Amino acid sequence: MSQHFKVNVNNAFHFEIDKKEASELDAPNISNTKFHVLYNNSSFKTEIIESNFNSKSYKVKVNNNHHNINILSDLDVLINDMGFELGSSKQINNIKAPMPGLILDISIKVGQEVKENDALLVLEAMKMENVLTSPREGIIKTISINKGDTVEKNQLLIEFSA
């Protein structure tokens, strides 16, 4: 089965190419970002000016003309169709208990600024101590539990300021 790519150039031109067509393109490297492309008996000087792999977007110069290009694979198209965004990071605004357990320690206070991966609290579950860490940088808005509380799965523990 051949892999297809949907290509969008300057939000004006849309076309599809497959992996075989792309691999057969006559485009020898001049440097890491510059290529000499031969296509339909025409010669093109090309240069990749910017690339963002997460968003699958590129700024390319072809014979001194600048173009914005997006290249999406079949999987990228499926992810978009499912309502997710490519290259986006999820903004987490609260932390819920991943399992029922007992709060052994709380390492933070309301209004405190935390960094990603900072320890927030210790949850004992099934005779194991689990340190819950911050999924992002932010400021603690509310702490809905106290040391010694028993919590249920999906119970709100901590909220971040937006």
N, C-alpha and C positions, 0 to 999 in steps of 0.2 A: 504494500500500500504506500503510495507516495504522499509525502507531507506537503501541504499547501501553505502559502503565506498570503495574507491580504496586505496590500501595500497602499498607503494613502500618501500622496504627495501634495503638499501645500493645501490640504483640505479641498482640493479641486479635482484631482485625478485619482481614481481608484482602480486597481487591477489586482489580479492574482497571478502568482508564479508558483511553480512547484520546486522542490529541492533539487531535482535533476536539472531543470532549466538554470537555476542559480549556480549550480556547480559547473555547468558548461560555459558560463560567461567568460569571455576572454578579457581578463582584468589583472594583468601582472602588477605586482607591488612596485612602487617607486620608493616608498618609505612605509613606516607603520600606518600612516593615515592617508597617503597619496597613492592613487592608482591610475593606470592608463587603460581605459576601457575601449575595446573595439566591438562595435555592435552595428549590424546591417551596413557594413562597409564604411562606417563613420568612426572617427576617433574622438574620444572625450577625455579631458583632463579632470580628474575628480579628486576631492579631498574631503575627508570626514572632519568637520570642524568641532562638533560636539556630539557626544553620545550619552544617552541615559538608558542603561540596560533595564532598570526597573520599570520604566514607563514605555520601553521599546521605541523611543523616539531618537531621531538623529537630525543634525543639521549638516547638510552636505553642500559642497560647492562643486558645480559641474560647469566647466568652461566659464568660470567667473560669475555664474549665476547661483544664488543661494536658494536652497530648497529645504523645507521642513518635511521629514519623512517619518511615518510610523509604519512599523512592520509587525504584524500579528500572526502568530501561528494558529493552527486549528485549536489548540488548547487555550491560547489567549482569547480567541473568539468565544469559546465555550464559557470561560470564566466571566467575560463581559456579559454574555447572554444570561448568566445566572445572577447578575446584579452586583457582582463584585467589581472593584476597580483594580486595575493593574498598578503595581507599585505603590499602593496606598498602605499606610500603616493604620492599624486599628487604634482608635483613641479610647482607652479604657478609663472610665470615670468612677468605677466602684469595684470593690473586691468582695466576693461572696465566698462563704465557706465551701471548699471543694468536697468536704465530707463531714459527717457529724463528729464532734469531738469536744475537748475541753481547752479553753484558752489558758495557757500556762504563763504567758508573758506578753506584754505590749511594749514595743520599743519606741513608739512615736507618740506625739501629742498633736492635738488640733492646732492648725496654723503652721505646723512644722513643714519645712521644705525638704523633700526627699529626692534622691537621685534613683535612676533605674538600678535595680538589683539591691537596694538597701533593704535590710531586714525590717519588717514591720511588726510581726507578731509570731508567737510560737503556738501551734495548735497540736495538742496531743490527740491522736486517733489510733485505735488498734494497738495501743502500747508503744507507739512510735511518736517521737517529737518531730513535727514538720515546721520548718521555718518558712513563713510566707514572705516573699520579697516583693518589692515594688516593681510593677511591670513598666513603669515610665517615670520620668521626672514630673514633679508637681508639688502641690501644697495640699496637705491633709485638711479636708473640709469638716468631716465628722468621723467619729469613732463610735460605732453602734454597740460595742460590747465592752465588758470589763474583765479584768484578770479574774479567773475562777469561774467565768460563765461557761455553761454548756451550750453548744450551738448545733443547729441542724444543718444538713446539706442545703446549699444555696441561700443560707441566711446572710443578709447584708452585714458586713464587718466594718468596712472602711469606705468613705467616699472622698474623691479628689475634687478640688475646685476646678471648674471648667477652664 
